[in-house]
Amino acid sequence: MKNFSLALMIVEILCGLVCIGFGIYYCFGGSWGQIAVFLIVGAVCVVTGVRTFILLRKRKKQEEEENKNSD
């Protein structure tokens, strides 16, 4: 499950960066609707990836504390 969460985090951040890149690309030739959609979706993906990273770090710290307390 830990490896799946790590892979999910990487995919979310990459997807977000690609969407933000499309948003910036459409700034120079697209409509405002496309710009807004890509930038919003990209931002949501990046934030979700960062949230997943934070949750993984918290879970890892909790497991380390539980292991210390059980010893």
Predicted model as a PDB file, atoms N, CA, C, CB and O in Angstrom, pLDDT in the B-factor column:
MODEL        1                                                                  
ATOM      1  N   MET A   1       0.819  -1.193   0.000  1.00 63.00           N  
ATOM      2  CA  MET A   1       0.000   0.000   0.000  1.00 63.00           C  
ATOM      3  C   MET A   1       0.864   1.259   0.000  1.00 63.00           C  
ATOM      4  CB  MET A   1      -0.932  -0.003   1.201  1.00 63.00           C  
ATOM      5  O   MET A   1       0.497   2.273  -0.594  1.00 63.00           O  
ATOM      6  N   LYS A   2       2.026   1.184   0.678  1.00 68.00           N  
ATOM      7  CA  LYS A   2       2.901   2.342   0.741  1.00 68.00           C  
ATOM      8  C   LYS A   2       3.456   2.681  -0.640  1.00 68.00           C  
ATOM      9  CB  LYS A   2       4.044   2.091   1.725  1.00 68.00           C  
ATOM     10  O   LYS A   2       3.538   3.854  -1.004  1.00 68.00           O  
ATOM     11  N   ASN A   3       3.834   1.671  -1.404  1.00 77.00           N  
ATOM     12  CA  ASN A   3       4.365   1.912  -2.749  1.00 77.00           C  
ATOM     13  C   ASN A   3       3.295   2.462  -3.679  1.00 77.00           C  
ATOM     14  CB  ASN A   3       4.946   0.625  -3.330  1.00 77.00           C  
ATOM     15  O   ASN A   3       3.577   3.284  -4.550  1.00 77.00           O  
ATOM     16  N   PHE A   4       2.053   1.997  -3.484  1.00 83.00           N  
ATOM     17  CA  PHE A   4       0.948   2.501  -4.298  1.00 83.00           C  
ATOM     18  C   PHE A   4       0.726   3.987  -4.013  1.00 83.00           C  
ATOM     19  CB  PHE A   4      -0.348   1.695  -4.022  1.00 83.00           C  
ATOM     20  O   PHE A   4       0.519   4.769  -4.941  1.00 83.00           O  
ATOM     21  N   SER A   5       0.767   4.379  -2.753  1.00 81.00           N  
ATOM     22  CA  SER A   5       0.576   5.785  -2.386  1.00 81.00           C  
ATOM     23  C   SER A   5       1.699   6.648  -2.955  1.00 81.00           C  
ATOM     24  CB  SER A   5       0.511   5.940  -0.854  1.00 81.00           C  
ATOM     25  O   SER A   5       1.452   7.766  -3.405  1.00 81.00           O  
ATOM     26  N   LEU A   6       2.905   6.147  -2.939  1.00 85.00           N  
ATOM     27  CA  LEU A   6       4.032   6.886  -3.493  1.00 85.00           C  
ATOM     28  C   LEU A   6       3.871   7.067  -5.005  1.00 85.00           C  
ATOM     29  CB  LEU A   6       5.351   6.162  -3.180  1.00 85.00           C  
ATOM     30  O   LEU A   6       4.099   8.156  -5.531  1.00 85.00           O  
ATOM     31  N   ALA A   7       3.479   6.005  -5.694  1.00 89.00           N  
ATOM     32  CA  ALA A   7       3.261   6.096  -7.136  1.00 89.00           C  
ATOM     33  C   ALA A   7       2.113   7.045  -7.450  1.00 89.00           C  
ATOM     34  CB  ALA A   7       2.977   4.709  -7.726  1.00 89.00           C  
ATOM     35  O   ALA A   7       2.183   7.813  -8.409  1.00 89.00           O  
ATOM     36  N   LEU A   8       1.060   6.995  -6.645  1.00 88.00           N  
ATOM     37  CA  LEU A   8      -0.079   7.882  -6.844  1.00 88.00           C  
ATOM     38  C   LEU A   8       0.338   9.335  -6.672  1.00 88.00           C  
ATOM     39  CB  LEU A   8      -1.208   7.534  -5.869  1.00 88.00           C  
ATOM     40  O   LEU A   8      -0.081  10.195  -7.446  1.00 88.00           O  
ATOM     41  N   MET A   9       1.149   9.615  -5.677  1.00 89.00           N  
ATOM     42  CA  MET A   9       1.626  10.969  -5.439  1.00 89.00           C  
ATOM     43  C   MET A   9       2.422  11.477  -6.636  1.00 89.00           C  
ATOM     44  CB  MET A   9       2.482  11.021  -4.169  1.00 89.00           C  
ATOM     45  O   MET A   9       2.230  12.613  -7.070  1.00 89.00           O  
ATOM     46  N   ILE A  10       3.298  10.658  -7.166  1.00 91.00           N  
ATOM     47  CA  ILE A  10       4.115  11.059  -8.311  1.00 91.00           C  
ATOM     48  C   ILE A  10       3.246  11.329  -9.532  1.00 91.00           C  
ATOM     49  CB  ILE A  10       5.155   9.980  -8.633  1.00 91.00           C  
ATOM     50  O   ILE A  10       3.463  12.309 -10.244  1.00 91.00           O  
ATOM     51  N   VAL A  11       2.270  10.468  -9.777  1.00 92.00           N  
ATOM     52  CA  VAL A  11       1.376  10.647 -10.926  1.00 92.00           C  
ATOM     53  C   VAL A  11       0.544  11.919 -10.768  1.00 92.00           C  
ATOM     54  CB  VAL A  11       0.449   9.421 -11.088  1.00 92.00           C  
ATOM     55  O   VAL A  11       0.350  12.654 -11.736  1.00 92.00           O  
ATOM     56  N   GLU A  12       0.055  12.184  -9.562  1.00 92.00           N  
ATOM     57  CA  GLU A  12      -0.739  13.386  -9.327  1.00 92.00           C  
ATOM     58  C   GLU A  12       0.077  14.646  -9.594  1.00 92.00           C  
ATOM     59  CB  GLU A  12      -1.272  13.400  -7.896  1.00 92.00           C  
ATOM     60  O   GLU A  12      -0.404  15.575 -10.242  1.00 92.00           O  
ATOM     61  N   ILE A  13       1.296  14.677  -9.100  1.00 93.00           N  
ATOM     62  CA  ILE A  13       2.128  15.866  -9.301  1.00 93.00           C  
ATOM     63  C   ILE A  13       2.486  16.036 -10.770  1.00 93.00           C  
ATOM     64  CB  ILE A  13       3.406  15.778  -8.455  1.00 93.00           C  
ATOM     65  O   ILE A  13       2.461  17.154 -11.286  1.00 93.00           O  
ATOM     66  N   LEU A  14       2.818  14.946 -11.450  1.00 95.00           N  
ATOM     67  CA  LEU A  14       3.138  15.039 -12.879  1.00 95.00           C  
ATOM     68  C   LEU A  14       1.932  15.493 -13.693  1.00 95.00           C  
ATOM     69  CB  LEU A  14       3.636  13.691 -13.400  1.00 95.00           C  
ATOM     70  O   LEU A  14       2.060  16.327 -14.590  1.00 95.00           O  
ATOM     71  N   CYS A  15       0.774  14.948 -13.382  1.00 94.00           N  
ATOM     72  CA  CYS A  15      -0.454  15.345 -14.079  1.00 94.00           C  
ATOM     73  C   CYS A  15      -0.725  16.827 -13.854  1.00 94.00           C  
ATOM     74  CB  CYS A  15      -1.660  14.498 -13.599  1.00 94.00           C  
ATOM     75  O   CYS A  15      -1.095  17.549 -14.780  1.00 94.00           O  
ATOM     76  N   GLY A  16      -0.538  17.271 -12.622  1.00 94.00           N  
ATOM     77  CA  GLY A  16      -0.740  18.681 -12.318  1.00 94.00           C  
ATOM     78  C   GLY A  16       0.203  19.579 -13.087  1.00 94.00           C  
ATOM     79  O   GLY A  16      -0.206  20.616 -13.609  1.00 94.00           O  
ATOM     80  N   LEU A  17       1.467  19.183 -13.159  1.00 94.00           N  
ATOM     81  CA  LEU A  17       2.442  19.992 -13.889  1.00 94.00           C  
ATOM     82  C   LEU A  17       2.141  20.027 -15.381  1.00 94.00           C  
ATOM     83  CB  LEU A  17       3.848  19.456 -13.660  1.00 94.00           C  
ATOM     84  O   LEU A  17       2.320  21.058 -16.028  1.00 94.00           O  
ATOM     85  N   VAL A  18       1.685  18.909 -15.927  1.00 95.00           N  
ATOM     86  CA  VAL A  18       1.317  18.875 -17.355  1.00 95.00           C  
ATOM     87  C   VAL A  18       0.123  19.785 -17.613  1.00 95.00           C  
ATOM     88  CB  VAL A  18       0.990  17.426 -17.807  1.00 95.00           C  
ATOM     89  O   VAL A  18       0.112  20.536 -18.588  1.00 95.00           O  
ATOM     90  N   CYS A  19      -0.883  19.719 -16.741  1.00 94.00           N  
ATOM     91  CA  CYS A  19      -2.060  20.573 -16.919  1.00 94.00           C  
ATOM     92  C   CYS A  19      -1.708  22.049 -16.786  1.00 94.00           C  
ATOM     93  CB  CYS A  19      -3.139  20.206 -15.905  1.00 94.00           C  
ATOM     94  O   CYS A  19      -2.214  22.878 -17.541  1.00 94.00           O  
ATOM     95  N   ILE A  20      -0.847  22.380 -15.836  1.00 94.00           N  
ATOM     96  CA  ILE A  20      -0.409  23.770 -15.704  1.00 94.00           C  
ATOM     97  C   ILE A  20       0.362  24.199 -16.956  1.00 94.00           C  
ATOM     98  CB  ILE A  20       0.469  23.950 -14.437  1.00 94.00           C  
ATOM     99  O   ILE A  20       0.226  25.331 -17.420  1.00 94.00           O  
ATOM    100  N   GLY A  21       1.158  23.297 -17.487  1.00 93.00           N  
ATOM    101  CA  GLY A  21       1.872  23.596 -18.734  1.00 93.00           C  
ATOM    102  C   GLY A  21       0.929  23.859 -19.889  1.00 93.00           C  
ATOM    103  O   GLY A  21       1.161  24.775 -20.679  1.00 93.00           O  
ATOM    104  N   PHE A  22      -0.143  23.067 -20.004  1.00 92.00           N  
ATOM    105  CA  PHE A  22      -1.144  23.320 -21.044  1.00 92.00           C  
ATOM    106  C   PHE A  22      -1.833  24.663 -20.814  1.00 92.00           C  
ATOM    107  CB  PHE A  22      -2.189  22.186 -21.078  1.00 92.00           C  
ATOM    108  O   PHE A  22      -2.121  25.388 -21.767  1.00 92.00           O  
ATOM    109  N   GLY A  23      -2.095  24.991 -19.561  1.00 92.00           N  
ATOM    110  CA  GLY A  23      -2.705  26.278 -19.255  1.00 92.00           C  
ATOM    111  C   GLY A  23      -1.833  27.435 -19.687  1.00 92.00           C  
ATOM    112  O   GLY A  23      -2.320  28.422 -20.238  1.00 92.00           O  
ATOM    113  N   ILE A  24      -0.540  27.311 -19.434  1.00 91.00           N  
ATOM    114  CA  ILE A  24       0.396  28.361 -19.857  1.00 91.00           C  
ATOM    115  C   ILE A  24       0.488  28.406 -21.383  1.00 91.00           C  
ATOM    116  CB  ILE A  24       1.799  28.125 -19.240  1.00 91.00           C  
ATOM    117  O   ILE A  24       0.578  29.483 -21.971  1.00 91.00           O  
ATOM    118  N   TYR A  25       0.466  27.239 -22.017  1.00 90.00           N  
ATOM    119  CA  TYR A  25       0.504  27.187 -23.486  1.00 90.00           C  
ATOM    120  C   TYR A  25      -0.711  27.898 -24.078  1.00 90.00           C  
ATOM    121  CB  TYR A  25       0.555  25.719 -23.980  1.00 90.00           C  
ATOM    122  O   TYR A  25      -0.586  28.661 -25.035  1.00 90.00           O  
ATOM    123  N   TYR A  26      -1.884  27.645 -23.503  1.00 89.00           N  
ATOM    124  CA  TYR A  26      -3.094  28.268 -24.026  1.00 89.00           C  
ATOM    125  C   TYR A  26      -3.166  29.759 -23.709  1.00 89.00           C  
ATOM    126  CB  TYR A  26      -4.311  27.569 -23.468  1.00 89.00           C  
ATOM    127  O   TYR A  26      -3.994  30.462 -24.289  1.00 89.00           O  
ATOM    128  N   CYS A  27      -2.333  30.256 -22.816  1.00 88.00           N  
ATOM    129  CA  CYS A  27      -2.285  31.699 -22.556  1.00 88.00           C  
ATOM    130  C   CYS A  27      -1.876  32.464 -23.813  1.00 88.00           C  
ATOM    131  CB  CYS A  27      -1.306  32.008 -21.407  1.00 88.00           C  
ATOM    132  O   CYS A  27      -2.231  33.631 -23.980  1.00 88.00           O  
ATOM    133  N   PHE A  28      -1.133  31.807 -24.687  1.00 87.00           N  
ATOM    134  CA  PHE A  28      -0.622  32.478 -25.876  1.00 87.00           C  
ATOM    135  C   PHE A  28      -1.451  32.218 -27.121  1.00 87.00           C  
ATOM    136  CB  PHE A  28       0.784  32.054 -26.124  1.00 87.00           C  
ATOM    137  O   PHE A  28      -1.058  32.636 -28.210  1.00 87.00           O  
ATOM    138  N   GLY A  29      -2.582  31.544 -26.997  1.00 81.00           N  
ATOM    139  CA  GLY A  29      -3.348  31.332 -28.215  1.00 81.00           C  
ATOM    140  C   GLY A  29      -4.692  30.682 -28.001  1.00 81.00           C  
ATOM    141  O   GLY A  29      -5.401  30.418 -28.972  1.00 81.00           O  
ATOM    142  N   GLY A  30      -5.061  30.419 -26.791  1.00 75.00           N  
ATOM    143  CA  GLY A  30      -6.322  29.748 -26.555  1.00 75.00           C  
ATOM    144  C   GLY A  30      -7.356  30.677 -25.964  1.00 75.00           C  
ATOM    145  O   GLY A  30      -7.125  31.873 -25.781  1.00 75.00           O  
ATOM    146  N   SER A  31      -8.480  30.104 -25.676  1.00 83.00           N  
ATOM    147  CA  SER A  31      -9.548  30.891 -25.067  1.00 83.00           C  
ATOM    148  C   SER A  31      -9.380  30.922 -23.552  1.00 83.00           C  
ATOM    149  CB  SER A  31     -10.929  30.320 -25.444  1.00 83.00           C  
ATOM    150  O   SER A  31      -8.676  30.086 -22.985  1.00 83.00           O  
ATOM    151  N   TRP A  32     -10.018  31.870 -22.908  1.00 86.00           N  
ATOM    152  CA  TRP A  32      -9.896  32.019 -21.457  1.00 86.00           C  
ATOM    153  C   TRP A  32     -10.472  30.818 -20.725  1.00 86.00           C  
ATOM    154  CB  TRP A  32     -10.594  33.292 -20.993  1.00 86.00           C  
ATOM    155  O   TRP A  32     -10.014  30.479 -19.634  1.00 86.00           O  
ATOM    156  N   GLY A  33     -11.468  30.175 -21.311  1.00 85.00           N  
ATOM    157  CA  GLY A  33     -12.048  28.993 -20.671  1.00 85.00           C  
ATOM    158  C   GLY A  33     -11.051  27.855 -20.569  1.00 85.00           C  
ATOM    159  O   GLY A  33     -10.962  27.199 -19.532  1.00 85.00           O  
ATOM    160  N   GLN A  34     -10.307  27.617 -21.624  1.00 88.00           N  
ATOM    161  CA  GLN A  34      -9.290  26.569 -21.610  1.00 88.00           C  
ATOM    162  C   GLN A  34      -8.179  26.898 -20.629  1.00 88.00           C  
ATOM    163  CB  GLN A  34      -8.711  26.368 -23.006  1.00 88.00           C  
ATOM    164  O   GLN A  34      -7.694  26.017 -19.919  1.00 88.00           O  
ATOM    165  N   ILE A  35      -7.778  28.149 -20.585  1.00 91.00           N  
ATOM    166  CA  ILE A  35      -6.721  28.557 -19.656  1.00 91.00           C  
ATOM    167  C   ILE A  35      -7.152  28.286 -18.233  1.00 91.00           C  
ATOM    168  CB  ILE A  35      -6.373  30.045 -19.834  1.00 91.00           C  
ATOM    169  O   ILE A  35      -6.407  27.695 -17.452  1.00 91.00           O  
ATOM    170  N   ALA A  36      -8.362  28.721 -17.894  1.00 91.00           N  
ATOM    171  CA  ALA A  36      -8.863  28.570 -16.526  1.00 91.00           C  
ATOM    172  C   ALA A  36      -9.000  27.109 -16.145  1.00 91.00           C  
ATOM    173  CB  ALA A  36     -10.205  29.272 -16.368  1.00 91.00           C  
ATOM    174  O   ALA A  36      -8.606  26.710 -15.049  1.00 91.00           O  
ATOM    175  N   VAL A  37      -9.555  26.309 -17.039  1.00 92.00           N  
ATOM    176  CA  VAL A  37      -9.769  24.892 -16.723  1.00 92.00           C  
ATOM    177  C   VAL A  37      -8.442  24.182 -16.481  1.00 92.00           C  
ATOM    178  CB  VAL A  37     -10.538  24.197 -17.858  1.00 92.00           C  
ATOM    179  O   VAL A  37      -8.294  23.472 -15.486  1.00 92.00           O  
ATOM    180  N   PHE A  38      -7.493  24.363 -17.362  1.00 93.00           N  
ATOM    181  CA  PHE A  38      -6.217  23.667 -17.203  1.00 93.00           C  
ATOM    182  C   PHE A  38      -5.462  24.136 -15.968  1.00 93.00           C  
ATOM    183  CB  PHE A  38      -5.356  23.867 -18.435  1.00 93.00           C  
ATOM    184  O   PHE A  38      -4.867  23.319 -15.264  1.00 93.00           O  
ATOM    185  N   LEU A  39      -5.476  25.432 -15.693  1.00 93.00           N  
ATOM    186  CA  LEU A  39      -4.770  25.925 -14.514  1.00 93.00           C  
ATOM    187  C   LEU A  39      -5.425  25.442 -13.223  1.00 93.00           C  
ATOM    188  CB  LEU A  39      -4.717  27.448 -14.531  1.00 93.00           C  
ATOM    189  O   LEU A  39      -4.726  25.090 -12.273  1.00 93.00           O  
ATOM    190  N   ILE A  40      -6.745  25.420 -13.174  1.00 94.00           N  
ATOM    191  CA  ILE A  40      -7.451  24.958 -11.969  1.00 94.00           C  
ATOM    192  C   ILE A  40      -7.233  23.464 -11.755  1.00 94.00           C  
ATOM    193  CB  ILE A  40      -8.961  25.262 -12.072  1.00 94.00           C  
ATOM    194  O   ILE A  40      -6.925  23.032 -10.645  1.00 94.00           O  
ATOM    195  N   VAL A  41      -7.391  22.682 -12.810  1.00 95.00           N  
ATOM    196  CA  VAL A  41      -7.186  21.235 -12.682  1.00 95.00           C  
ATOM    197  C   VAL A  41      -5.734  20.935 -12.302  1.00 95.00           C  
ATOM    198  CB  VAL A  41      -7.556  20.514 -14.003  1.00 95.00           C  
ATOM    199  O   VAL A  41      -5.484  20.059 -11.474  1.00 95.00           O  
ATOM    200  N   GLY A  42      -4.791  21.640 -12.886  1.00 95.00           N  
ATOM    201  CA  GLY A  42      -3.390  21.448 -12.548  1.00 95.00           C  
ATOM    202  C   GLY A  42      -3.105  21.786 -11.099  1.00 95.00           C  
ATOM    203  O   GLY A  42      -2.380  21.061 -10.418  1.00 95.00           O  
ATOM    204  N   ALA A  43      -3.673  22.882 -10.626  1.00 95.00           N  
ATOM    205  CA  ALA A  43      -3.456  23.275  -9.234  1.00 95.00           C  
ATOM    206  C   ALA A  43      -4.056  22.251  -8.277  1.00 95.00           C  
ATOM    207  CB  ALA A  43      -4.058  24.659  -8.968  1.00 95.00           C  
ATOM    208  O   ALA A  43      -3.448  21.923  -7.258  1.00 95.00           O  
ATOM    209  N   VAL A  44      -5.238  21.748  -8.594  1.00 95.00           N  
ATOM    210  CA  VAL A  44      -5.873  20.735  -7.745  1.00 95.00           C  
ATOM    211  C   VAL A  44      -5.037  19.460  -7.708  1.00 95.00           C  
ATOM    212  CB  VAL A  44      -7.295  20.422  -8.248  1.00 95.00           C  
ATOM    213  O   VAL A  44      -4.867  18.863  -6.645  1.00 95.00           O  
ATOM    214  N   CYS A  45      -4.521  19.044  -8.844  1.00 94.00           N  
ATOM    215  CA  CYS A  45      -3.689  17.837  -8.880  1.00 94.00           C  
ATOM    216  C   CYS A  45      -2.411  18.007  -8.070  1.00 94.00           C  
ATOM    217  CB  CYS A  45      -3.341  17.479 -10.320  1.00 94.00           C  
ATOM    218  O   CYS A  45      -2.018  17.097  -7.340  1.00 94.00           O  
ATOM    219  N   VAL A  46      -1.768  19.144  -8.187  1.00 94.00           N  
ATOM    220  CA  VAL A  46      -0.537  19.379  -7.436  1.00 94.00           C  
ATOM    221  C   VAL A  46      -0.823  19.419  -5.937  1.00 94.00           C  
ATOM    222  CB  VAL A  46       0.128  20.691  -7.888  1.00 94.00           C  
ATOM    223  O   VAL A  46      -0.079  18.835  -5.149  1.00 94.00           O  
ATOM    224  N   VAL A  47      -1.894  20.103  -5.540  1.00 94.00           N  
ATOM    225  CA  VAL A  47      -2.246  20.179  -4.118  1.00 94.00           C  
ATOM    226  C   VAL A  47      -2.582  18.801  -3.573  1.00 94.00           C  
ATOM    227  CB  VAL A  47      -3.430  21.134  -3.903  1.00 94.00           C  
ATOM    228  O   VAL A  47      -2.198  18.471  -2.451  1.00 94.00           O  
ATOM    229  N   THR A  48      -3.291  17.996  -4.347  1.00 93.00           N  
ATOM    230  CA  THR A  48      -3.626  16.640  -3.909  1.00 93.00           C  
ATOM    231  C   THR A  48      -2.362  15.790  -3.759  1.00 93.00           C  
ATOM    232  CB  THR A  48      -4.600  15.977  -4.905  1.00 93.00           C  
ATOM    233  O   THR A  48      -2.250  15.006  -2.817  1.00 93.00           O  
ATOM    234  N   GLY A  49      -1.420  15.942  -4.676  1.00 92.00           N  
ATOM    235  CA  GLY A  49      -0.157  15.209  -4.568  1.00 92.00           C  
ATOM    236  C   GLY A  49       0.639  15.611  -3.342  1.00 92.00           C  
ATOM    237  O   GLY A  49       1.221  14.758  -2.673  1.00 92.00           O  
ATOM    238  N   VAL A  50       0.671  16.903  -3.038  1.00 93.00           N  
ATOM    239  CA  VAL A  50       1.374  17.371  -1.844  1.00 93.00           C  
ATOM    240  C   VAL A  50       0.673  16.865  -0.587  1.00 93.00           C  
ATOM    241  CB  VAL A  50       1.458  18.914  -1.830  1.00 93.00           C  
ATOM    242  O   VAL A  50       1.330  16.479   0.380  1.00 93.00           O  
ATOM    243  N   ARG A  51      -0.651  16.865  -0.598  1.00 92.00           N  
ATOM    244  CA  ARG A  51      -1.416  16.344   0.544  1.00 92.00           C  
ATOM    245  C   ARG A  51      -1.107  14.863   0.774  1.00 92.00           C  
ATOM    246  CB  ARG A  51      -2.935  16.540   0.314  1.00 92.00           C  
ATOM    247  O   ARG A  51      -0.939  14.429   1.913  1.00 92.00           O  
ATOM    248  N   THR A  52      -1.032  14.101  -0.299  1.00 89.00           N  
ATOM    249  CA  THR A  52      -0.688  12.687  -0.182  1.00 89.00           C  
ATOM    250  C   THR A  52       0.709  12.519   0.411  1.00 89.00           C  
ATOM    251  CB  THR A  52      -0.771  11.999  -1.553  1.00 89.00           C  
ATOM    252  O   THR A  52       0.928  11.639   1.244  1.00 89.00           O  
ATOM    253  N   PHE A  53       1.651  13.355  -0.012  1.00 90.00           N  
ATOM    254  CA  PHE A  53       3.015  13.309   0.527  1.00 90.00           C  
ATOM    255  C   PHE A  53       3.022  13.596   2.024  1.00 90.00           C  
ATOM    256  CB  PHE A  53       3.917  14.314  -0.206  1.00 90.00           C  
ATOM    257  O   PHE A  53       3.700  12.904   2.783  1.00 90.00           O  
ATOM    258  N   ILE A  54       2.282  14.599   2.451  1.00 92.00           N  
ATOM    259  CA  ILE A  54       2.211  14.943   3.870  1.00 92.00           C  
ATOM    260  C   ILE A  54       1.603  13.809   4.677  1.00 92.00           C  
ATOM    261  CB  ILE A  54       1.400  16.221   4.071  1.00 92.00           C  
ATOM    262  O   ILE A  54       2.086  13.493   5.763  1.00 92.00           O  
ATOM    263  N   LEU A  55       0.546  13.193   4.156  1.00 90.00           N  
ATOM    264  CA  LEU A  55      -0.076  12.068   4.861  1.00 90.00           C  
ATOM    265  C   LEU A  55       0.882  10.880   4.969  1.00 90.00           C  
ATOM    266  CB  LEU A  55      -1.363  11.638   4.145  1.00 90.00           C  
ATOM    267  O   LEU A  55       0.906  10.202   5.996  1.00 90.00           O  
ATOM    268  N   LEU A  56       1.661  10.624   3.933  1.00 89.00           N  
ATOM    269  CA  LEU A  56       2.644   9.536   3.987  1.00 89.00           C  
ATOM    270  C   LEU A  56       3.700   9.798   5.047  1.00 89.00           C  
ATOM    271  CB  LEU A  56       3.312   9.349   2.626  1.00 89.00           C  
ATOM    272  O   LEU A  56       4.097   8.885   5.771  1.00 89.00           O  
ATOM    273  N   ARG A  57       4.158  11.046   5.143  1.00 90.00           N  
ATOM    274  CA  ARG A  57       5.166  11.389   6.157  1.00 90.00           C  
ATOM    275  C   ARG A  57       4.600  11.250   7.567  1.00 90.00           C  
ATOM    276  CB  ARG A  57       5.681  12.823   5.939  1.00 90.00           C  
ATOM    277  O   ARG A  57       5.285  10.759   8.465  1.00 90.00           O  
ATOM    278  N   LYS A  58       3.360  11.677   7.765  1.00 92.00           N  
ATOM    279  CA  LYS A  58       2.739  11.546   9.089  1.00 92.00           C  
ATOM    280  C   LYS A  58       2.602  10.079   9.472  1.00 92.00           C  
ATOM    281  CB  LYS A  58       1.358  12.233   9.115  1.00 92.00           C  
ATOM    282  O   LYS A  58       2.892   9.693  10.604  1.00 92.00           O  
ATOM    283  N   ARG A  59       2.157   9.264   8.516  1.00 89.00           N  
ATOM    284  CA  ARG A  59       1.981   7.839   8.787  1.00 89.00           C  
ATOM    285  C   ARG A  59       3.320   7.188   9.135  1.00 89.00           C  
ATOM    286  CB  ARG A  59       1.343   7.134   7.575  1.00 89.00           C  
ATOM    287  O   ARG A  59       3.396   6.351  10.035  1.00 89.00           O  
ATOM    288  N   LYS A  60       4.372   7.578   8.417  1.00 88.00           N  
ATOM    289  CA  LYS A  60       5.699   7.021   8.682  1.00 88.00           C  
ATOM    290  C   LYS A  60       6.184   7.418  10.075  1.00 88.00           C  
ATOM    291  CB  LYS A  60       6.703   7.493   7.614  1.00 88.00           C  
ATOM    292  O   LYS A  60       6.743   6.585  10.788  1.00 88.00           O  
ATOM    293  N   LYS A  61       5.981   8.677  10.477  1.00 91.00           N  
ATOM    294  CA  LYS A  61       6.384   9.121  11.812  1.00 91.00           C  
ATOM    295  C   LYS A  61       5.606   8.385  12.898  1.00 91.00           C  
ATOM    296  CB  LYS A  61       6.180  10.632  11.955  1.00 91.00           C  
ATOM    297  O   LYS A  61       6.174   8.019  13.927  1.00 91.00           O  
ATOM    298  N   GLN A  62       4.314   8.166  12.679  1.00 90.00           N  
ATOM    299  CA  GLN A  62       3.505   7.443  13.657  1.00 90.00           C  
ATOM    300  C   GLN A  62       3.977   6.006  13.807  1.00 90.00           C  
ATOM    301  CB  GLN A  62       2.034   7.469  13.254  1.00 90.00           C  
ATOM    302  O   GLN A  62       4.037   5.484  14.921  1.00 90.00           O  
ATOM    303  N   GLU A  63       4.314   5.364  12.694  1.00 88.00           N  
ATOM    304  CA  GLU A  63       4.813   3.992  12.759  1.00 88.00           C  
ATOM    305  C   GLU A  63       6.149   3.942  13.499  1.00 88.00           C  
ATOM    306  CB  GLU A  63       4.962   3.405  11.343  1.00 88.00           C  
ATOM    307  O   GLU A  63       6.383   3.009  14.266  1.00 88.00           O  
ATOM    308  N   GLU A  64       7.019   4.908  13.291  1.00 88.00           N  
ATOM    309  CA  GLU A  64       8.293   4.952  13.992  1.00 88.00           C  
ATOM    310  C   GLU A  64       8.083   5.150  15.489  1.00 88.00           C  
ATOM    311  CB  GLU A  64       9.172   6.066  13.428  1.00 88.00           C  
ATOM    312  O   GLU A  64       8.770   4.514  16.289  1.00 88.00           O  
ATOM    313  N   GLU A  65       7.157   6.010  15.887  1.00 88.00           N  
ATOM    314  CA  GLU A  65       6.865   6.248  17.286  1.00 88.00           C  
ATOM    315  C   GLU A  65       6.271   4.991  17.937  1.00 88.00           C  
ATOM    316  CB  GLU A  65       5.904   7.435  17.433  1.00 88.00           C  
ATOM    317  O   GLU A  65       6.601   4.667  19.078  1.00 88.00           O  
ATOM    318  N   GLU A  66       5.410   4.296  17.222  1.00 86.00           N  
ATOM    319  CA  GLU A  66       4.820   3.061  17.749  1.00 86.00           C  
ATOM    320  C   GLU A  66       5.898   1.990  17.939  1.00 86.00           C  
ATOM    321  CB  GLU A  66       3.710   2.541  16.801  1.00 86.00           C  
ATOM    322  O   GLU A  66       5.872   1.243  18.916  1.00 86.00           O  
ATOM    323  N   ASN A  67       6.835   1.923  17.007  1.00 86.00           N  
ATOM    324  CA  ASN A  67       7.932   0.958  17.131  1.00 86.00           C  
ATOM    325  C   ASN A  67       8.841   1.295  18.310  1.00 86.00           C  
ATOM    326  CB  ASN A  67       8.750   0.916  15.838  1.00 86.00           C  
ATOM    327  O   ASN A  67       9.318   0.390  18.995  1.00 86.00           O  
ATOM    328  N   LYS A  68       9.088   2.571  18.556  1.00 83.00           N  
ATOM    329  CA  LYS A  68       9.902   2.979  19.698  1.00 83.00           C  
ATOM    330  C   LYS A  68       9.198   2.646  21.005  1.00 83.00           C  
ATOM    331  CB  LYS A  68      10.213   4.477  19.631  1.00 83.00           C  
ATOM    332  O   LYS A  68       9.829   2.182  21.955  1.00 83.00           O  
ATOM    333  N   ASN A  69       7.911   2.881  21.053  1.00 81.00           N  
ATOM    334  CA  ASN A  69       7.150   2.635  22.284  1.00 81.00           C  
ATOM    335  C   ASN A  69       6.993   1.142  22.578  1.00 81.00           C  
ATOM    336  CB  ASN A  69       5.775   3.284  22.184  1.00 81.00           C  
ATOM    337  O   ASN A  69       6.903   0.747  23.741  1.00 81.00           O  
ATOM    338  N   SER A  70       6.961   0.327  21.554  1.00 76.00           N  
ATOM    339  CA  SER A  70       6.778  -1.112  21.768  1.00 76.00           C  
ATOM    340  C   SER A  70       8.078  -1.796  22.215  1.00 76.00           C  
ATOM    341  CB  SER A  70       6.260  -1.770  20.486  1.00 76.00           C  
ATOM    342  O   SER A  70       8.039  -2.880  22.796  1.00 76.00           O  
ATOM    343  N   ASP A  71       9.216  -1.168  21.946  1.00 64.00           N  
ATOM    344  CA  ASP A  71      10.506  -1.767  22.325  1.00 64.00           C  
ATOM    345  C   ASP A  71      10.780  -1.650  23.780  1.00 64.00           C  
ATOM    346  CB  ASP A  71      11.625  -1.137  21.571  1.00 64.00           C  
ATOM    347  O   ASP A  71      11.822  -2.105  24.250  1.00 64.00           O  
TER     348      ASP A  71                                                      
ENDMDL                                                                          
END                                                                             
